[in-house]
Amino acid sequence: MSSSASRLTALVTGAAGGIGAAIAARLVRDGLRVLAMDRDEAGLEQLQRRLDAVVCCPFDLTQIEATPAFLAELVERHGVPTRLALNAGVWPGGRIVEMSDEVWQQNFAVNVTSPFAFMRALAPGMARAGGGAIVCTASRNAHTSSVNNAAYDASKAALLGLVRTASGEFAADRIRVNAVSPGVIS
């Protein structure tokens, strides 16, 4: 692909961290332009210095109400991403009887509600563009729970349910939806 305008565009959440940065690097190697999202602006800038096909898109995924307008502006500027790597995740935890509502809500906002909001906002444009692919980063904890991680474990299990439903709903639009469930990453 000779010009950046002809490149496929991918969007990666949690792009400033380990898995997200690796996903972004792989997509760039594969010839895609990457809209790299994270709340860590310094981390995004470091990523952009390493990868010239990355566009920094700082955003806090807990800001669910601001997500539709943010994504509409992104699409207006850069076109519809036809590859989504919904990778961002948080895991503040604690014992169930000691866990605050804020910790519970933060896990669900980032790990489930944000991917839902991204799919809802971007899938129609992906369908109009002829289809695409969505990959969500779940966790081994979605399949096998651990102690002191109720919010994380429950949110990642819910993400798997969302992926199963989305894969059925978006199939007719030629949008593949999958999840990966990595173990502990150091």
N, C-alpha and C positions, 0 to 999 in steps of 0.2 A: 504494500500500500504506500503510495508515494506521498500523499499529503495527509496532514492531520485531520482535514475535513472528511476524508474518505475512510478513516479508521473507525472501527467499531469502538463504542464507548462502554466502559465498565464502571460500575460504582462499587467501592469497597468501604464498608463501615469498619471502624476499629483499625484503620489502616496504619496508624502510627506505631502499633505494637507488633509483637513477634509474628503471630500467625497472619495478621492483616498486612503487615509489610511484606511478608513472603508471598502472599496472594498477589499483592500489587506488583511486585517484581516479576512474578511469573506471567501475569497478564501483559505487562509491558514487553517482556521477552517474546510473547506470542503476537505482538504487533498492535495491541489495543491501547487506546488512550484511557487513562484511569482517573476518575474523580475520586480522590482519596479523602474520606471523611473520618474525623476524630475530634474530640474536644481538646486534644493535646496539640495545640498549634505549633509548638517548638518541634515536636516529633514529626508533624506533617512537613515542616520546612526541611528537616533533615532528610526525610524520604524524598522530597522533591529535588534536593541537591544530588541525590544518588540516581534518581530516575527522571530523565527529562520529559517523559510522556505523562507525568503526574500533574494533576491540577489539585491544589490544596483547597479543601472545602471544610473549614472548621465548623463544627456544629455539635451541640450537646443533645444527644438522643433522648434525654429525659424531658426535653421540651416538646412533648407530643403535640400540643396545640399549634406550635409554630412549624411543624413538619410539612404539612401540605403546601404552605406558601414558600417555604425554603426549597422544596423539591420542584415546584412550578418554576421558580426563578432559575434553578439549576438547569432544567430542561430548556427553558427559554434561551439561556446562554450557550449551552453545550450540546443540545439535542437530547434525544431519548437514549438513556443507557439501555442496551439490550442484554447486558450481563450484570447481574447483581450478586455481590458476595456480601451477604448480611452476616458479618462476622463479629461485630462488637458484642462484648459481653462483660458483665460485672458479676462479682461473687461475694459481696459483703455478707457475712453470715453471723451465726451465733446460735445458741440453743433456742428452740422454739419458744419456751416460756420466757425468755429474755429478749427476744427479737422485737425491735420497734416496728411500727407501721411504716416508717420511712425506709428502713432497710428492705422490708418486704416489697414495698411499692417501687423502689429503685430497681431491684432485680427484675420485676415484671415489666417496668417501663422500658428498660434497655433490652432485655433478653426476649421479650415476646411482643409487647405493644409496638415498639419501634419497627420490627420486621413486618408486622401486620400493616402499619401505616405506610411503609415503603411499598409493599406489594399493592395495597389498595390504590396508592397514588400513581405508581409507575406501570403496573401491568396493562392498563388500557393503551398506553402509548407503545409499549412493547408489542402488543397484539397488532396495532396499526402498522408497526414497522416490520411485521412478518414473523414475530416470535422472538424467543430469546431463552435465557437460562437464569435461574435463581438458585443460589446455593446458600443455605443457612448453616452457620456453625452452631451445632448443638453441643453435646458433651457426653462422655461416658456416664456422667451423673444423671442423664435423662433415662438411662436404662438400669443403673445400679446406684441407689442412693447412698449417701454417707451421713455421718452425724454432724451436727452443727452447720448444715448447709441446706436447710429446708427450703428457703426462698430460691436459691440457685437451682437445686434439684427439681423443684416443682416448676420453675419457669422454663428450664430446658426441656422437661417432659412436655409442657404445654407447647413449646416451640415445635416439637416433633408432631404434635397433633395439628398445628397450623400448617406445617409443611405437607402432611398427608392430604389435608383438605384442599390446599392450594394446588397441589399437583393434579388432583382430579378436576378442579374447576378451571384451571388454565390450560389443560391439555388440548382442548379444541382450538385454542389460540396459538398453538405451537410454542408454548412456554413450558420448558422443563423446570420442575422444582424438586430439589433434593436437599438432604441434610448430611453433614458429616459429624461424627461424634468422636472427636479426639480425646485422648486420655490426658494425663498431667503433662503440661508443657513447662519446661524450666527455662 
